[in-house]
Amino acid sequence: MLVHLDIRDFAIVDAVSLDFEVGLTVLTGETGAGKSILIDAIGLLLGDRADSGFVRTGAQQADIAGQWNIDGDQRAQAWLEQQAMTDSDDPATLNLRRVVTADGRSRAFINGRPAPISALRDLGEMLIEIHGQHAHQLLRKSGHQRQLLDDFGDFDDVLRAVADAARHLAEMRGKLDAIQSRRSTDPAQLEYLRHQLEELEQLQLTEGELDQLEQEHQRLSHADSLLSNGARALAGLSEDEDAVSQRLSSIAALVAQLREVSEDFSEAASLVEQAQINADEAANSLRHALDHIEVDPERLQEIEQRLSSIHDLARKHRVRAEELPAFAERLRNEVAEAEAAGGDVAELQQAVQRAEEAYRKAAVPLSKQRAKAAQQLGDAVREKLAELAMPDARLEVAVRTDVGRSPSIHGDDDVELQFSANPGQTPRPLTRVASGGELSRISLALQTALSARANVGVMIFDEVDVGVGGATAEVVGRLLRHLSQRCQVLCVTHLPQVAAQGHQQITIRKRAEQEQTRVEARMLSRDDRRDELARMLGGIDVTQQTLKLADEMLNASAES
């Protein structure tokens, strides 16, 4: 269960710190007060996408932290152990933190350790299930209707087997298509590829050879100028009568005499001596380099011919010269694959047939499981709709199986929710016959039915009671309160009938301060709850009658 939530500089929230308890916690406040901001903060804490817009204006970063008690949550505890993120001092406690900076960067922490955002998402699926205020709109999408049935059915292993079989079949078909495409290579085209490859193999250009040839060509083509200029430099350094080394020797002797008279000349003497040493070393280095210069016109011509052949072939194939070895390897592989394709096609065709059989074998149990779950889901929803003041409503879950359809990771079934509001009417597609108010109640009935099988410790309902009121709203509250017996429930609501059913109540208020809008949230006492319910009942003018009615609603809820 969620134990504590701390929000700093998130959206228009300055600072909110809340402690939660077991049971049903309702969040109330005026429209636009920021109730859903708390839900958004929890979503961000559990891996939702972040951006700079979440950071309160003027703040450097938004900081959200939450603490969970995961005692008994074997999935979450096992995940933390696998990731080496368990709090060794208190394994039953889980601390999550998310920081979003003003430039949109985001960081996540699990039990104080840095973690990827994907890790928050993985944990989020184990900890919380969020039902948004627009969940009823998703009922119009066929894919969502199928997902609802699969969530209710609890046959994940069968779904996974079908998905794996479909992916394997798609992979085998892709390989077969690719190899058939290579097999269809025109014989003349294949012969041309072989001719191109033969030219490249005759060239026998190795990796790195081009660089070596160009460097050697550079040396041989400038051999004469290197020898001439090098000889002049060597003569100037050490071989002429007035060579640098000779002149430095004379200067060194003069400065040495000066140093004998005054120590002020010591540094100059040392520098001249070092210059003389450097000049001698330079002369030796020049002499060594000149000794290794070759004048070889035949080798130069050989290299020029080799370079010309390389560049001519590169131009022919429209690649850079240094890319020729890699180009030859690609051609080699292409020719080999085209030549070998014939023998592989038959083998792959058999593999595709086996994959199709495996897929059909996996899809049959899924269709049977869906048909069974469809009956159970329809019965459960009809029971909930009766409680929601729709006693004659019928919801049927139609499962149509088409074994001739293209294989899919979702199996061979189309799932459609069909609805009838009145007795004697044949159920028709939900998207065609249900009104907005009916969709809201159907959505709540579905979510309540699914919640009985949900394997999470916290469920959040964000204004799922939209479109209902009066006695039906009270039933909604009772459903949520009943649901809170098996898991912690948080509910954002505008309805006093729902709010009265809460075990705890948090009020959200927006206030203007120093030309800035801020949100504050606080847990209400028993008397504060009465006042808040009276406001929700009576609006601006709260009378003794509305206070009395609010008191009665709270007492009735406590007695139930």
N, C-alpha and C positions, 0 to 999 in steps of 0.2 A: 504494500500500500504506500501511497504518497504521504510522507510525514511532514515535510517542510518544503516551502518554496520561497526563494528570495530573488527578487527582480530589481535591477538597478539600471536606470537610464535606458529603458526599453520603450520605444515609440513615445507616448506621452506620459509614461510611468516614470516618476522620479525615483521613488524607493518604496517597495512593497515587500513585507515579510509576513508570511502566513503559515500557521500550523494547522494540519489536517488530522481528522480522526476517522475511525471506521464509520461505515454507514453511508447515508445520503447527505452530501453537502450541496446546498443550493447557492448559486451566485445571482444576486439581484441588483437592480439599479435602473436608473432612467435610461431610455433609449439613447444610444451614443455615449453612455458614460464610460465605456471601455471594458465591459464585461468580457467580450470575446478576445480582448488583448491578452488576458491571462491564459486563455486557451492557446492563443498564438505563441505565447512565451513557452508554454509546456511543449508545444509542437517543435519549436526551435530547439529546445533542450534535448529533444529526442530525434534530432537529425534533419528537421525540415531545412529547406534552402534558405540561406541568409543573404542579406544585402545591406548596404549602408543605410537604407531607409528605416531600418529597425532601431538605429541609434537616435536617442533623443536629441533634438536640436541644441547645439551648444556643448554637448558631451563628447568625450573622446571615444568612449566605447560603451556598449550595452553588455551587462553581465547578468547571467541567469544561472542560478544554482538550485538544485533539488536534491532532497534526501528521501530514499525509499527504505522501507523495511521489507526485505526479501526473505524473511524467515519462512521456510516451507516452499518457496518458489525454486523448485529443483532445476528448472530450465535456466533461469537467470544465474543461479549459483554455479551450475555446471559450465555455463558459457564463461563466466568470470574466471573460473579455475583454468579452463583451457587457454584463456588469453593471459594468464598470470596477472590478473588485475583484482583479485580478491583482497579485501581489507583484512589482513591477518589478525589485527586486534579485534575486529568485529565483523565476522563473515556475513552476518545477517543484515548489515547496513550497506547501502549502495549510495554513493555521492556522485552526482553528475554536475558538470558545469560547462557552460557555453559562453564564449566571449566573442563579440562581433565589434570590430573597430570601425571608426568613421569612414575609412576608405574601403569598407566592404570585406576585409579579411576576417577569417573566422578560425577560432581555436576551440578544441574540445578536450575535456578532462574526465576521466573515469577513476573514481577513488584517488584523486589527486595526481594521476598519471596522464601525460598527454596521450591522446587517442585520435584516430581518424574519425571523420564525421560518419563514415559508414558503420563504425562500431556503435555509435549512438543509435543509428537506425535499427541495427540488429537487436540491440537491447530494447528499443522502443516497441518493437513488435511483440516482445515478451511481457512488457510491463503495462502498456496502456492501449486501449482501443478507443478511438475518437469518432463519434458520430456527429457530423456537421449539420448546421441548420438547413443546408440545401440538399441533404441526403435524399429527400423524396424526389428531387429532380433527376437523380441518377437512375431512378426506377424506369425512366423512359428509354434507357439504353439496354439493348439486348445482351451485350457483354456483361453488364453489371447484374442483370437478372440471372445469368448463368453462374456468375461468381457468388451470388447470394446462396444459390442452391448448393454449390460446392463447399462453401464455408459451413453451411448447416450440416451437410452430409458427413463431414469429418472422414473423408477417405483420401487423405493426402498421398498415401503410398500408391494407390491405384492411379491417381492423377499424375504422380511423378513418373510412374511406369509408362503411361501413355505419352507424356511429353518427351521422355527419353527415347522411346521407340520412334516417335515422329521425327525427332531431330536426327536420329541415326539413319532413318529412311531418306530424309532430305540430303544428308551427307553422301550417301551411296548414289543417289540419283545425280547429284552434282558431279561426282567423280565420273559416272557413266557418261553424262552429257559432255564433259570436258574431253574424255578420251575418244568419244565418237567424233567430236569436232576435229581432233587431231588426226583421226583415222581418215576423215574425209578430205585430207590434204590432197590436192591434185597431183598425180604422178609427175607431171612436168614441173610443178612447183617444188616437189620433193627433190627432183634431180637438180634443180637450180640451187636449192639449199646445200646439197652435197657439193656442188661445184664451188660455191662460196666458201664452204668449210675447207675444201681442199686447198684453195688459194691461201687461206689464213694459216693452215697447218704447214704448207710449204715455206711460208715466211718464217715460221718457228720463232716468233717474237716472244721473249720471256718477260715476266713481270720485272720492271725496273731497268730493263736493258736500254730503253730509249734514253733515260736520264744519263746512263753511263756513256752511251754513244755521243750524246750532245756535249758532255763535258770533255771527252777525248777529242772531239772535233774542234772544240774551242782551243785546246792546247796546241794541236798540230797545225791549225790554220794560222796561228799567231807565233809559231816557233821562231821565225826569223826576227821579228821585232822583239820578242822576249830575250833572245840571245844578244841582240845588239844593244838594247837599252840596259839589260842586266850587266853587260860587260862595261858599259860606260859608268854605271853606278858603282860597280866594284872598283874600277880604276880610281874614281873620285874618292872612294872610302879609304883604299889602302895601297894602291899600286902606283899612282902618279907621284912625282917628286913632291908636289904640294898637296898630297892626299890629306883627307880629314884626320886620319889617324896620326900622320906625321905632325901636323900642325897642333893637334891636341897634346901630343907628347911634349912638344916645345913649350906650350902654354902651361902644362902640368909642372914642368921643371921650374918655370918662373914663379908660379903661385906657391910652390913648395918653399922657395927661398923667402917669399914674403911671409909665409906662416912661421918660419924660423925666427923672424924678427918680431912678429906680432900674432897673437892668437886670434885676432879679429879676422884673419884670412883663412881660418881653419875650415869653415863651412864651404867657402869658395873652392878651396883645394880639394875637399871631398867630392864636391859636385863635378869638378873637372876630371878627377880620377874616374868617377862613375861614367861620365860621358865618353872617356877614352875606352873603358871596358865595353860600353854599349856599341861604340863604333866598331870595335874589333869583332864583337858577336854578330853584328849586322853584316859585316864583310864575310864572315864564315858562313852565315845562313845564305847569303846571296850566292856564294861560291858553290854551296851544296845544291841549291835549287837549279843553278845553271848547268851543273854536271848531269842532271836528270832530264834536261830538255832534249827531246828527240826531234830530228828533222827527217820525216819519213813520208815523202810524197806518195808512195804506193799505198801506205796505210791510210793516208788522208783521203785518197781517191776511193779506196774500198769503203771507208766509213760514209763518204758522201753518197755513194751508190746505195748503200744500205738504208740510209736515212730517206733517200728519194723513194725507194720502194715502199718503205713504211708509210710515208705521207701520201703517196699515190693511192695505196690501198685504203687508207683512212678516208680520203676524199671520196673514193668509190662507194664506200659503205656509209658515208655521212656520219662518221663518228670522229672523235678526237683520237689522235695517234696513240695516246697513252691508254685509251679504252679498248684497243684492238684485242688484247688477251681476254678480257672479260666478254667482249662481243663474240669471240671465237668459242668460248665456253657455252654461251647461250645458244649459239647455232648448233653446237655439238649435242646439247641436251634436246633441242627441238627436233633434230634429225633422229636421235635415238628414240624419243618418245613416239614420233610419227611411225618409225619402223616397227616399234614394239606394240603399237596400239592394237593391232589385229588380234594378238593373243590374249590381251587383257579384257577385251570387250565381253567375251563369253563369260569369263569369270565374274566380271562386275554385274552382268545381267542376272546371274544366279544370286549374287549378293543382294541386289535390289529386290528380287523375288522373295528371298528369305526375310529381308527387312520389312517388306509389305505384310508378309504372313505374321511376323512378330507384332507389328502394329495392330493388325486386325484382332489378334489374339488378346492384346492388352486393352483394346477399346471395348470389347464386348462386356467384360465385368464392370467397366465404368458406366456403360449405359444402364446396366441392371441396377447398380448402386444408385445412380441418379433417379431412376424410376421409383425406387423404394423411398429415397429421401424426399422426393417430390410429394408423395402422398403424406408423409409425416409433416413436412413443412406446411402444406396446405391446411392440414388439420390444426396445427399449432397456431397458425395465423388466424384462422376462422375463430378459434377460441378467444384470442386476444381482441379481435375486432368486435366480438359480442360484448366484451367488457368495455370497449370504447364506443358504446352506444350505436353499434352497427350490427344488431342481432341477426339480421337476414342476409348480411353480406357473405359472399363466398369468394375465396381466392383459391384458384387452382394453378398448379405448376405443371405445365404441359412440357413433356420431353419427347421430341421427335428425333428418331435416329435414322440417319441416311448412310448406309454402309458404302454407298457408291461415291460419296463425296471425296474431295481431295483431302488426304490425311492432314490433320492439324494437331498441334500440341494440346488443344482443348478437346480432342476426341471427335466422335461422329454425331454429336447431339446438338440440336437447337433447343434452347430453353426459353419458354415464354410464360410470363405471368398473365393469367386470365382472371377477370374480375366481373362479379355481378353484385350489384347493390341491393337488388330487390328479389323477393321470391318469385319463382316461375320464369326468371330470365336466364337464358343460357350465358354462361361466362364468355366474355369476349376479351380480346387483347387489352391489357391494362392501359396501355398508352392511348387507346382510343375512347375509352368509356369513363375513366375515373376523373373526377373533378379535382381541383387543387386541394380542397379540404380533405377529400377522401384519400388522395395520395399521401397527405401528411400523416393521417391515421394508419394507413396501410404501412407506410415506412416505419412508424413507431412500432406497430405490431410485429413487423419483420425483424426489426432490430432487437426487440424484446425476446422474440423466439430464438434468434441467433445468440443472444447474450447468454442464454441458458447453457450454451455449449462453448462459450468463449473461454479461452484458457489464459486470461490475464487477470492481474490483481486490481486494476483500476479501469473504470469505464467512464468516459466523458460524453455528455450529451449537450450539444451547443444549440439551444433553441429548437429542439426537435418537436416541441409542442406547438409550433406555429400552426395556425389554422384551426385550433380547437379551443374550446372554452366551456364555461358552465360546469355541469356535472361531469362531462367528459374530461375536462381538465383535471378534476379531482381524481378520476380513475387513472389518468396518466401519472399523476403524482404517486398514487398507491402502487402502480406497476414499478416505478423507479425505486420506491422505498422497499418493495418486496425484493427487487433485484439486488439491492444493497446488502441483503442478508448473505449473499455469496461472494460479493466483491465490493470494493469501495466504489462509490458512484459520485461523480461531480456533474451538476446540471446547471446550465445557464438558462434562466427562465424569466419571462415577464408576467407569468400567471400566478396570482396569490394562492390558488388552489394547489398548484404544484409546489410552490415555495413552502407552504405550510406543512408539507409531508417530510421536509428535510429534518435530519437529526441535527445538523448545524447549518447556519446561514451566514454567508459573507455578502456584505453590501459594497458595491463599487460606486464611487462618486467622482465626478469631475469638478475641479475647482480652478478658478483663475487667480493667479498670484503673480504680481510684478510683470504684467503683460505676457505671462506664460500660462499655458494650460497644463495642469497636472492631474493625475489620477491617484486616488487613495483607496485602499481596501482594508476592511477590518471585520473581524469575527463579531457577530452580534450576540448580546446576552438575550435572555428570555424576554425582558421588557423591550429591548431594542427590536427584537423580531416582531413583537406585537405592533410597534410603531411603524416598522417598515411594511408589514402586511397591510396595515391600515392605509398607508400611502398608496400601495398598489391597488387597493380596493377603491379608495375614494378620491385619488388624485390630489389636487392642491389642497382642498378643504377636507381635513381629517376631522371627523365628528366623533362624539362619544359612541354613536351607533357603529361606525366602522371600527373603532377600537374594540368594542365589545365583540363584534363579529370576528375580528382578527384573533381575539383571545379564545373564542369558541373553536375556531379552526385549529389553533395550536393545541388546545386541550384534546380535541377529537383525534388529532394526529397522534398525540402521545398515548392516548388510550388504545388506539388501534395497534 
